[in-house]
Amino acid sequence: MAGLVGARKLALRRSTRTARAANRELIALVKANWKELEALRGLDGAHTLRRPVAGSVVGRFGTWRDRLLGIDIVRSGVELTATREERVVAMATGRVVMVTELPEYGEAVVIEHGGGQYSLTARLWNIAVAPGDAVEPGTELGRAAPKPIDDGLGPTVYVELRHGELPVDPEPYLRRAEPVRRKRAPARGKHAQHDDDALDDAEADDEGIEFIE
């Protein structure tokens, strides 16, 4: 009996050591991949990627409710507001590996940024790059295209980031959109100056302000 208990204790110790070793290996692997991801060109911290268009995020990463179909759908990227024919630019340094057309997303450009990191920018037309082209942040990829079907979001450009096959939420890495600073009209007297100051205060509190890069 004592021998059986001793054998079980020994087996348990070995199993525990094996589990701890496996856990250490897993943690090391995660840390290594995370460092690799963070060290990628243009993706080394929050708000480091250039916005492909000036607009704000209107369709976020993850599960969302399709207004037309009434079903839950997983979005692997984000939708950014855009205007028709707006210039759409590369977010980071890389090389174009594919120009293709995707169902529901229209024409798209895929860029390899190194270290297993890729970006996909879609809902384009008048594509300005070809496979093999080197790009820098701000290189024009094409123009924002109209949507063939209204999805309730208005005109948008779709953006994905992938580390290998794993989708990564692009929003934390995109530079913040900057508000337009409107020039104040020349004062027309004491009361006009007061009215202009009040207008500026109101605009500063306006959450629907226009955005630019």
FIKOLZA-1660 file (N, C-alpha, C; in steps of 0.1 Angstrom, whole numbers, plus 5000, padded with zeros to 4 digits):
% residues 213
   i   px   py   pz ch aa at
   1 5008 4988 5000  A  M  N
   1 5000 5000 5000  A  M CA
   1 5009 5013 5000  A  M  C
   2 5019 5013 5009  A  A  N
   2 5028 5024 5010  A  A CA
   2 5035 5026 4997  A  A  C
   3 5039 5015 4990  A  G  N
   3 5046 5016 4977  A  G CA
   3 5037 5022 4967  A  G  C
   4 5024 5019 4967  A  L  N
   4 5014 5024 4957  A  L CA
   4 5013 5039 4959  A  L  C
   5 5011 5043 4972  A  V  N
   5 5010 5058 4975  A  V CA
   5 5023 5065 4970  A  V  C
   6 5034 5059 4973  A  G  N
   6 5047 5066 4969  A  G CA
   6 5048 5067 4954  A  G  C
   7 5043 5057 4947  A  A  N
   7 5044 5057 4932  A  A CA
   7 5035 5068 4927  A  A  C
   8 5023 5069 4933  A  R  N
   8 5013 5080 4928  A  R CA
   8 5019 5094 4931  A  R  C
   9 5025 5096 4943  A  K  N
   9 5031 5109 4946  A  K CA
   9 5042 5112 4936  A  K  C
  10 5050 5102 4932  A  L  N
  10 5061 5104 4923  A  L CA
  10 5055 5108 4909  A  L  C
  11 5045 5101 4905  A  A  N
  11 5039 5104 4892  A  A CA
  11 5033 5118 4892  A  A  C
  12 5027 5122 4904  A  L  N
  12 5021 5135 4905  A  L CA
  12 5031 5146 4904  A  L  C
  13 5043 5144 4910  A  R  N
  13 5053 5154 4910  A  R CA
  13 5058 5155 4895  A  R  C
  14 5060 5144 4889  A  R  N
  14 5065 5144 4875  A  R CA
  14 5055 5152 4866  A  R  C
  15 5042 5149 4868  A  S  N
  15 5031 5155 4860  A  S CA
  15 5031 5170 4862  A  S  C
  16 5033 5174 4875  A  T  N
  16 5033 5188 4879  A  T CA
  16 5045 5195 4872  A  T  C
  17 5057 5189 4873  A  R  N
  17 5068 5195 4866  A  R CA
  17 5066 5196 4851  A  R  C
  18 5060 5186 4845  A  T  N
  18 5058 5187 4831  A  T CA
  18 5048 5198 4827  A  T  C
  19 5038 5199 4835  A  A  N
  19 5028 5210 4833  A  A CA
  19 5034 5223 4835  A  A  C
  20 5042 5225 4845  A  R  N
  20 5049 5238 4847  A  R CA
  20 5058 5241 4836  A  R  C
  21 5066 5231 4831  A  A  N
  21 5075 5234 4820  A  A CA
  21 5067 5238 4807  A  A  C
  22 5056 5231 4805  A  A  N
  22 5048 5234 4793  A  A CA
  22 5042 5248 4794  A  A  C
  23 5038 5252 4807  A  N  N
  23 5033 5265 4809  A  N CA
  23 5043 5276 4806  A  N  C
  24 5056 5273 4811  A  R  N
  24 5066 5283 4808  A  R CA
  24 5069 5284 4794  A  R  C
  25 5069 5273 4786  A  E  N
  25 5071 5273 4772  A  E CA
  25 5060 5281 4765  A  E  C
  26 5048 5279 4769  A  L  N
  26 5037 5287 4763  A  L CA
  26 5038 5302 4766  A  L  C
  27 5041 5305 4778  A  I  N
  27 5043 5320 4782  A  I CA
  27 5054 5326 4773  A  I  C
  28 5065 5318 4772  A  A  N
  28 5077 5323 4764  A  A CA
  28 5073 5325 4750  A  A  C
  29 5065 5316 4744  A  L  N
  29 5060 5317 4730  A  L CA
  29 5051 5329 4728  A  L  C
  30 5042 5331 4738  A  V  N
  30 5033 5343 4737  A  V CA
  30 5041 5356 4737  A  V  C
  31 5051 5356 4747  A  K  N
  31 5059 5368 4748  A  K CA
  31 5067 5371 4735  A  K  C
  32 5072 5360 4730  A  A  N
  32 5080 5362 4717  A  A CA
  32 5072 5367 4706  A  A  C
  33 5060 5361 4704  A  N  N
  33 5051 5365 4693  A  N CA
  33 5047 5380 4696  A  N  C
  34 5044 5383 4708  A  W  N
  34 5039 5397 4711  A  W CA
  34 5050 5407 4708  A  W  C
  35 5063 5404 4712  A  K  N
  35 5074 5413 4709  A  K CA
  35 5076 5414 4694  A  K  C
  36 5074 5403 4687  A  E  N
  36 5076 5404 4672  A  E CA
  36 5065 5413 4667  A  E  C
  37 5053 5411 4671  A  L  N
  37 5042 5419 4666  A  L CA
  37 5044 5434 4669  A  L  C
  38 5048 5437 4681  A  E  N
  38 5050 5451 4685  A  E CA
  38 5062 5457 4678  A  E  C
  39 5072 5449 4674  A  A  N
  39 5084 5454 4668  A  A CA
  39 5083 5456 4653  A  A  C
  40 5071 5453 4647  A  L  N
  40 5069 5455 4633  A  L CA
  40 5070 5469 4629  A  L  C
  41 5075 5472 4617  A  R  N
  41 5076 5485 4612  A  R CA
  41 5062 5492 4612  A  R  C
  42 5061 5503 4618  A  G  N
  42 5048 5510 4619  A  G CA
  42 5038 5505 4629  A  G  C
  43 5042 5495 4636  A  L  N
  43 5032 5489 4645  A  L CA
  43 5040 5486 4658  A  L  C
  44 5045 5497 4664  A  D  N
  44 5053 5495 4676  A  D CA
  44 5047 5501 4688  A  D  C
  45 5034 5504 4688  A  G  N
  45 5027 5510 4699  A  G CA
  45 5014 5516 4694  A  G  C
  46 5006 5521 4704  A  A  N
  46 4993 5527 4701  A  A CA
  46 4995 5539 4692  A  A  C
  47 4985 5541 4683  A  H  N
  47 4984 5553 4674  A  H CA
  47 4997 5555 4666  A  H  C
  48 5002 5545 4660  A  T  N
  48 5014 5546 4652  A  T CA
  48 5012 5544 4637  A  T  C
  49 5000 5539 4633  A  L  N
  49 4997 5537 4619  A  L CA
  49 4990 5549 4613  A  L  C
  50 4994 5552 4601  A  R  N
  50 4987 5563 4594  A  R CA
  50 4973 5559 4591  A  R  C
  51 4963 5568 4593  A  R  N
  51 4949 5565 4589  A  R CA
  51 4949 5565 4574  A  R  C
  52 4942 5554 4568  A  P  N
  52 4941 5553 4553  A  P CA
  52 4932 5564 4547  A  P  C
  53 4922 5568 4555  A  V  N
  53 4914 5579 4551  A  V CA
  53 4912 5588 4564  A  V  C
  54 4906 5599 4562  A  A  N
  54 4905 5609 4573  A  A CA
  54 4894 5605 4583  A  A  C
  55 4884 5597 4579  A  G  N
  55 4872 5595 4587  A  G CA
  55 4875 5587 4600  A  G  C
  56 4864 5587 4608  A  S  N
  56 4864 5580 4621  A  S CA
  56 4859 5565 4619  A  S  C
  57 4861 5557 4629  A  V  N
  57 4856 5543 4629  A  V CA
  57 4841 5543 4631  A  V  C
  58 4834 5537 4622  A  V  N
  58 4819 5535 4623  A  V CA
  58 4815 5521 4624  A  V  C
  59 4824 5512 4620  A  G  N
  59 4822 5497 4621  A  G CA
  59 4833 5491 4628  A  G  C
  60 4831 5486 4640  A  R  N
  60 4843 5482 4649  A  R CA
  60 4845 5467 4647  A  R  C
  61 4857 5463 4651  A  F  N
  61 4862 5449 4650  A  F CA
  61 4854 5440 4659  A  F  C
  62 4851 5428 4655  A  G  N
  62 4844 5418 4663  A  G CA
  62 4830 5415 4658  A  G  C
  63 4822 5410 4667  A  T  N
  63 4808 5406 4663  A  T CA
  63 4799 5418 4663  A  T  C
  64 4791 5419 4652  A  W  N
  64 4782 5431 4650  A  W CA
  64 4769 5426 4645  A  W  C
  65 4759 5434 4646  A  R  N
  65 4745 5430 4642  A  R CA
  65 4743 5436 4628  A  R  C
  66 4740 5428 4618  A  D  N
  66 4737 5433 4605  A  D CA
  66 4723 5439 4605  A  D  C
  67 4722 5451 4601  A  R  N
  67 4709 5458 4602  A  R CA
  67 4699 5453 4592  A  R  C
  68 4704 5449 4580  A  L  N
  68 4696 5445 4569  A  L CA
  68 4691 5430 4571  A  L  C
  69 4701 5421 4575  A  L  N
  69 4698 5407 4576  A  L CA
  69 4693 5404 4590  A  L  C
  70 4695 5412 4600  A  G  N
  70 4691 5409 4614  A  G CA
  70 4698 5398 4620  A  G  C
  71 4711 5395 4616  A  I  N
  71 4719 5384 4622  A  I CA
  71 4732 5390 4627  A  I  C
  72 4739 5382 4635  A  D  N
  72 4752 5386 4641  A  D CA
  72 4763 5381 4631  A  D  C
  73 4772 5390 4628  A  I  N
  73 4783 5387 4618  A  I CA
  73 4796 5391 4625  A  I  C
  74 4806 5384 4622  A  V  N
  74 4820 5387 4628  A  V CA
  74 4827 5396 4618  A  V  C
  75 4832 5407 4622  A  R  N
  75 4840 5416 4614  A  R CA
  75 4854 5415 4618  A  R  C
  76 4863 5412 4608  A  S  N
  76 4877 5409 4611  A  S CA
  76 4885 5422 4609  A  S  C
  77 4879 5433 4607  A  G  N
  77 4886 5446 4606  A  G CA
  77 4877 5457 4610  A  G  C
  78 4879 5469 4605  A  V  N
  78 4871 5481 4609  A  V CA
  78 4867 5488 4596  A  V  C
  79 4856 5495 4597  A  E  N
  79 4850 5504 4587  A  E CA
  79 4853 5518 4591  A  E  C
  80 4859 5526 4582  A  L  N
  80 4862 5540 4584  A  L CA
  80 4854 5549 4574  A  L  C
  81 4848 5559 4579  A  T  N
  81 4840 5568 4571  A  T CA
  81 4849 5574 4560  A  T  C
  82 4843 5576 4548  A  A  N
  82 4850 5581 4537  A  A CA
  82 4841 5589 4528  A  A  C
  83 4846 5596 4519  A  T  N
  83 4839 5603 4508  A  T CA
  83 4842 5597 4495  A  T  C
  84 4833 5597 4486  A  R  N
  84 4835 5591 4473  A  R CA
  84 4847 5598 4466  A  R  C
  85 4856 5590 4461  A  E  N
  85 4869 5594 4454  A  E CA
  85 4879 5600 4464  A  E  C
  86 4877 5598 4477  A  E  N
  86 4888 5602 4486  A  E CA
  86 4900 5594 4484  A  E  C
  87 4912 5600 4486  A  R  N
  87 4924 5592 4485  A  R CA
  87 4925 5583 4496  A  R  C
  88 4929 5570 4493  A  V  N
  88 4931 5560 4503  A  V CA
  88 4946 5556 4503  A  V  C
  89 4953 5557 4515  A  V  N
  89 4967 5555 4515  A  V CA
  89 4972 5544 4524  A  V  C
  90 4984 5540 4521  A  A  N
  90 4990 5529 4529  A  A CA
  90 4992 5534 4544  A  A  C
  91 4991 5524 4553  A  M  N
  91 4992 5527 4567  A  M CA
  91 5006 5527 4572  A  M  C
  92 5015 5518 4566  A  A  N
  92 5028 5516 4570  A  A CA
  92 5037 5511 4559  A  A  C
  93 5050 5511 4561  A  T  N
  93 5059 5506 4551  A  T CA
  93 5057 5492 4548  A  T  C
  94 5058 5488 4535  A  G  N
  94 5056 5474 4531  A  G CA
  94 5057 5472 4516  A  G  C
  95 5052 5460 4512  A  R  N
  95 5052 5457 4498  A  R CA
  95 5039 5451 4494  A  R  C
  96 5033 5456 4483  A  V  N
  96 5020 5450 4478  A  V CA
  96 5022 5436 4474  A  V  C
  97 5014 5427 4479  A  V  N
  97 5015 5413 4475  A  V CA
  97 5003 5408 4467  A  V  C
  98 4992 5416 4468  A  M  N
  98 4980 5412 4461  A  M CA
  98 4971 5424 4458  A  M  C
  99 4965 5425 4446  A  V  N
  99 4954 5434 4443  A  V CA
  99 4943 5425 4438  A  V  C
 100 4932 5425 4445  A  T  N
 100 4921 5415 4441  A  T CA
 100 4908 5421 4443  A  T  C
 101 4897 5414 4440  A  E  N
 101 4884 5418 4443  A  E CA
 101 4877 5408 4452  A  E  C
 102 4871 5413 4463  A  L  N
 102 4865 5404 4473  A  L CA
 102 4850 5406 4473  A  L  C
 103 4842 5395 4474  A  P  N
 103 4827 5396 4475  A  P CA
 103 4824 5406 4486  A  P  C
 104 4815 5415 4484  A  E  N
 104 4809 5424 4494  A  E CA
 104 4819 5436 4497  A  E  C
 105 4832 5434 4494  A  Y  N
 105 4842 5444 4498  A  Y CA
 105 4848 5451 4486  A  Y  C
 106 4845 5446 4474  A  G  N
 106 4850 5453 4462  A  G CA
 106 4865 5451 4460  A  G  C
 107 4872 5460 4453  A  E  N
 107 4886 5459 4451  A  E CA
 107 4894 5461 4464  A  E  C
 108 4905 5454 4465  A  A  N
 108 4912 5454 4478  A  A CA
 108 4927 5453 4475  A  A  C
 109 4935 5459 4484  A  V  N
 109 4950 5458 4483  A  V CA
 109 4955 5452 4495  A  V  C
 110 4964 5441 4494  A  V  N
 110 4970 5434 4505  A  V CA
 110 4985 5438 4505  A  V  C
 111 4990 5443 4517  A  I  N
 111 5004 5447 4518  A  I CA
 111 5010 5438 4529  A  I  C
 112 5022 5434 4526  A  E  N
 112 5030 5427 4536  A  E CA
 112 5040 5437 4543  A  E  C
 113 5040 5437 4556  A  H  N
 113 5047 5447 4563  A  H CA
 113 5060 5441 4570  A  H  C
 114 5062 5428 4569  A  G  N
 114 5073 5421 4575  A  G CA
 114 5069 5415 4588  A  G  C
 115 5076 5404 4592  A  G  N
 115 5073 5398 4605  A  G CA
 115 5060 5390 4605  A  G  C
 116 5055 5387 4594  A  G  N
 116 5042 5380 4593  A  G CA
 116 5030 5389 4594  A  G  C
 117 5032 5402 4593  A  Q  N
 117 5021 5412 4595  A  Q CA
 117 5017 5416 4581  A  Q  C
 118 5003 5416 4579  A  Y  N
 118 4997 5420 4567  A  Y CA
 118 4986 5430 4569  A  Y  C
 119 4984 5439 4560  A  S  N
 119 4972 5448 4560  A  S CA
 119 4964 5446 4548  A  S  C
 120 4951 5447 4549  A  L  N
 120 4941 5446 4538  A  L CA
 120 4933 5459 4538  A  L  C
 121 4933 5466 4527  A  T  N
 121 4924 5478 4526  A  T CA
 121 4915 5476 4514  A  T  C
 122 4902 5478 4516  A  A  N
 122 4892 5474 4506  A  A CA
 122 4881 5485 4505  A  A  C
 123 4872 5482 4496  A  R  N
 123 4862 5492 4491  A  R CA
 123 4868 5503 4483  A  R  C
 124 4877 5499 4474  A  L  N
 124 4885 5508 4466  A  L CA
 124 4881 5507 4451  A  L  C
 125 4885 5517 4443  A  W  N
 125 4885 5516 4429  A  W CA
 125 4897 5526 4424  A  W  C
 126 4899 5526 4411  A  N  N
 126 4910 5534 4406  A  N CA
 126 4923 5530 4413  A  N  C
 127 4926 5517 4414  A  I  N
 127 4938 5513 4422  A  I CA
 127 4951 5519 4416  A  I  C
 128 4959 5524 4425  A  A  N
 128 4971 5531 4420  A  A CA
 128 4984 5523 4422  A  A  C
 129 4983 5510 4427  A  V  N
 129 4995 5502 4429  A  V CA
 129 4993 5488 4423  A  V  C
 130 5004 5481 4422  A  A  N
 130 5004 5467 4416  A  A CA
 130 5012 5458 4425  A  A  C
 131 5010 5445 4424  A  P  N
 131 5018 5436 4432  A  P CA
 131 5033 5438 4429  A  P  C
 132 5041 5438 4440  A  G  N
 132 5055 5440 4440  A  G CA
 132 5059 5455 4443  A  G  C
 133 5050 5464 4443  A  D  N
 133 5053 5478 4446  A  D CA
 133 5056 5480 4460  A  D  C
 134 5067 5488 4463  A  A  N
 134 5070 5492 4477  A  A CA
 134 5062 5504 4480  A  A  C
 135 5057 5504 4493  A  V  N
 135 5049 5515 4497  A  V CA
 135 5054 5521 4510  A  V  C
 136 5051 5533 4513  A  E  N
 136 5055 5540 4525  A  E CA
 136 5042 5545 4531  A  E  C
 137 5042 5549 4544  A  P  N
 137 5030 5555 4550  A  P CA
 137 5026 5567 4541  A  P  C
 138 5013 5568 4536  A  G  N
 138 5009 5579 4528  A  G CA
 138 5009 5576 4513  A  G  C
 139 5015 5565 4509  A  T  N
 139 5014 5561 4495  A  T CA
 139 5000 5558 4490  A  T  C
 140 4995 5565 4480  A  E  N
 140 4981 5563 4475  A  E CA
 140 4980 5548 4470  A  E  C
 141 4969 5542 4475  A  L  N
 141 4966 5528 4471  A  L CA
 141 4955 5529 4460  A  L  C
 142 4946 5539 4461  A  G  N
 142 4935 5540 4452  A  G CA
 142 4925 5550 4458  A  G  C
 143 4913 5550 4453  A  R  N
 143 4902 5559 4457  A  R CA
 143 4891 5552 4464  A  R  C
 144 4884 5558 4473  A  A  N
 144 4872 5552 4479  A  A CA
 144 4861 5551 4469  A  A  C
 145 4856 5539 4469  A  A  N
 145 4845 5535 4459  A  A CA
 145 4831 5536 4465  A  A  C
 146 4821 5538 4457  A  P  N
 146 4807 5537 4462  A  P CA
 146 4804 5523 4465  A  P  C
 147 4795 5520 4475  A  K  N
 147 4791 5507 4478  A  K CA
 147 4779 5503 4469  A  K  C
 148 4780 5490 4463  A  P  N
 148 4769 5485 4455  A  P CA
 148 4756 5483 4463  A  P  C
 149 4758 5480 4476  A  I  N
 149 4746 5478 4485  A  I CA
 149 4748 5486 4497  A  I  C
 150 4737 5493 4501  A  D  N
 150 4738 5501 4513  A  D CA
 150 4737 5492 4526  A  D  C
 151 4747 5494 4534  A  D  N
 151 4747 5485 4546  A  D CA
 151 4744 5494 4559  A  D  C
 152 4740 5506 4557  A  G  N
 152 4735 5514 4568  A  G CA
 152 4747 5522 4574  A  G  C
 153 4759 5521 4569  A  L  N
 153 4770 5528 4575  A  L CA
 153 4774 5540 4566  A  L  C
 154 4769 5541 4554  A  G  N
 154 4773 5552 4546  A  G CA
 154 4786 5548 4539  A  G  C
 155 4792 5557 4531  A  P  N
 155 4805 5554 4524  A  P CA
 155 4816 5551 4534  A  P  C
 156 4823 5540 4532  A  T  N
 156 4834 5536 4541  A  T CA
 156 4845 5530 4533  A  T  C
 157 4857 5529 4540  A  V  N
 157 4868 5521 4536  A  V CA
 157 4870 5510 4546  A  V  C
 158 4873 5498 4542  A  Y  N
 158 4874 5486 4551  A  Y CA
 158 4889 5483 4553  A  Y  C
 159 4893 5481 4565  A  V  N
 159 4908 5479 4568  A  V CA
 159 4909 5467 4578  A  V  C
 160 4918 5457 4574  A  E  N
 160 4921 5446 4583  A  E CA
 160 4936 5446 4586  A  E  C
 161 4940 5442 4598  A  L  N
 161 4954 5438 4601  A  L CA
 161 4954 5423 4605  A  L  C
 162 4965 5416 4600  A  R  N
 162 4966 5402 4603  A  R CA
 162 4980 5399 4607  A  R  C
 163 4982 5392 4618  A  H  N
 163 4995 5386 4621  A  H CA
 163 4994 5371 4617  A  H  C
 164 5000 5368 4606  A  G  N
 164 4998 5355 4600  A  G CA
 164 4983 5354 4596  A  G  C
 165 4976 5344 4601  A  E  N
 165 4962 5343 4598  A  E CA
 165 4953 5349 4609  A  E  C
 166 4959 5354 4620  A  L  N
 166 4952 5359 4631  A  L CA
 166 4948 5374 4629  A  L  C
 167 4935 5377 4629  A  P  N
 167 4930 5391 4627  A  P CA
 167 4934 5399 4640  A  P  C
 168 4939 5411 4638  A  V  N
 168 4942 5420 4649  A  V CA
 168 4934 5433 4647  A  V  C
 169 4928 5437 4658  A  D  N
 169 4920 5450 4658  A  D CA
 169 4929 5461 4654  A  D  C
 170 4926 5468 4642  A  P  N
 170 4935 5479 4638  A  P CA
 170 4932 5492 4646  A  P  C
 171 4921 5494 4652  A  E  N
 171 4917 5507 4658  A  E CA
 171 4927 5512 4668  A  E  C
 172 4932 5504 4678  A  P  N
 172 4942 5510 4687  A  P CA
 172 4955 5515 4681  A  P  C
 173 4958 5510 4669  A  Y  N
 173 4971 5514 4663  A  Y CA
 173 4969 5526 4653  A  Y  C
 174 4957 5529 4650  A  L  N
 174 4955 5540 4640  A  L CA
 174 4957 5554 4647  A  L  C
 175 4964 5563 4641  A  R  N
 175 4966 5576 4646  A  R CA
 175 4952 5582 4647  A  R  C
 176 4950 5591 4658  A  R  N
 176 4938 5597 4660  A  R CA
 176 4935 5607 4649  A  R  C
 177 4922 5608 4645  A  A  N
 177 4918 5618 4635  A  A CA
 177 4918 5632 4642  A  A  C
 178 4922 5642 4635  A  E  N
 178 4924 5655 4641  A  E CA
 178 4912 5664 4636  A  E  C
 179 4907 5672 4646  A  P  N
 179 4896 5681 4642  A  P CA
 179 4900 5693 4633  A  P  C
 180 4892 5697 4624  A  V  N
 180 4894 5708 4616  A  V CA
 180 4893 5721 4625  A  V  C
 181 4903 5730 4623  A  R  N
 181 4903 5742 4630  A  R CA
 181 4898 5753 4621  A  R  C
 182 4885 5757 4623  A  R  N
 182 4879 5767 4614  A  R CA
 182 4884 5781 4617  A  R  C
 183 4887 5789 4607  A  K  N
 183 4891 5803 4609  A  K CA
 183 4879 5812 4613  A  K  C
 184 4881 5820 4623  A  R  N
 184 4871 5829 4627  A  R CA
 184 4869 5841 4617  A  R  C
 185 4857 5844 4614  A  A  N
 185 4854 5855 4605  A  A CA
 185 4858 5868 4612  A  A  C
 186 4862 5878 4604  A  P  N
 186 4866 5891 4610  A  P CA
 186 4855 5897 4618  A  P  C
 187 4858 5903 4629  A  A  N
 187 4848 5909 4638  A  A CA
 187 4842 5921 4632  A  A  C
 188 4829 5923 4634  A  R  N
 188 4821 5934 4628  A  R CA
 188 4817 5943 4639  A  R  C
 189 4824 5944 4650  A  G  N
 189 4820 5952 4661  A  G CA
 189 4821 5945 4674  A  G  C
 190 4818 5952 4685  A  K  N
 190 4818 5946 4698  A  K CA
 190 4809 5934 4700  A  K  C
 191 4796 5935 4695  A  H  N
 191 4787 5924 4696  A  H CA
 191 4790 5913 4687  A  H  C
 192 4796 5916 4675  A  A  N
 192 4800 5905 4666  A  A CA
 192 4811 5897 4672  A  A  C
 193 4821 5904 4678  A  Q  N
 193 4832 5897 4685  A  Q CA
 193 4827 5887 4695  A  Q  C
 194 4817 5892 4703  A  H  N
 194 4811 5883 4713  A  H CA
 194 4804 5871 4707  A  H  C
 195 4797 5873 4696  A  D  N
 195 4790 5862 4690  A  D CA
 195 4800 5852 4684  A  D  C
 196 4811 5857 4678  A  D  N
 196 4821 5848 4673  A  D CA
 196 4828 5839 4684  A  D  C
 197 4831 5845 4696  A  D  N
 197 4836 5838 4707  A  D CA
 197 4827 5827 4711  A  D  C
 198 4814 5830 4712  A  A  N
 198 4804 5820 4716  A  A CA
 198 4803 5809 4706  A  A  C
 199 4804 5812 4693  A  L  N
 199 4804 5802 4683  A  L CA
 199 4816 5793 4684  A  L  C
 200 4828 5798 4687  A  D  N
 200 4840 5790 4689  A  D CA
 200 4838 5781 4701  A  D  C
 201 4832 5785 4712  A  D  N
 201 4830 5777 4723  A  D CA
 201 4821 5765 4720  A  D  C
 202 4811 5768 4712  A  A  N
 202 4801 5758 4709  A  A CA
 202 4807 5748 4700  A  A  C
 203 4816 5752 4690  A  E  N
 203 4823 5743 4681  A  E CA
 203 4832 5734 4689  A  E  C
 204 4839 5739 4699  A  A  N
 204 4848 5731 4707  A  A CA
 204 4841 5720 4714  A  A  C
 205 4829 5721 4717  A  D  N
 205 4821 5711 4724  A  D CA
 205 4814 5701 4714  A  D  C
 206 4815 5704 4701  A  D  N
 206 4807 5697 4691  A  D CA
 206 4814 5683 4689  A  D  C
 207 4807 5672 4692  A  E  N
 207 4813 5659 4690  A  E CA
 207 4811 5655 4675  A  E  C
 208 4803 5662 4667  A  G  N
 208 4801 5658 4653  A  G CA
 208 4811 5666 4644  A  G  C
 209 4822 5670 4649  A  I  N
 209 4831 5678 4642  A  I CA
 209 4837 5671 4630  A  I  C
 210 4841 5678 4619  A  E  N
 210 4847 5671 4608  A  E CA
 210 4861 5667 4611  A  E  C
 211 4865 5656 4605  A  F  N
 211 4878 5651 4608  A  F CA
 211 4887 5651 4596  A  F  C
 212 4900 5653 4598  A  I  N
 212 4910 5653 4588  A  I CA
 212 4922 5645 4593  A  I  C
 213 4931 5641 4583  A  E  N
 213 4943 5634 4587  A  E CA
 213 4953 5643 4594  A  E  C
% end
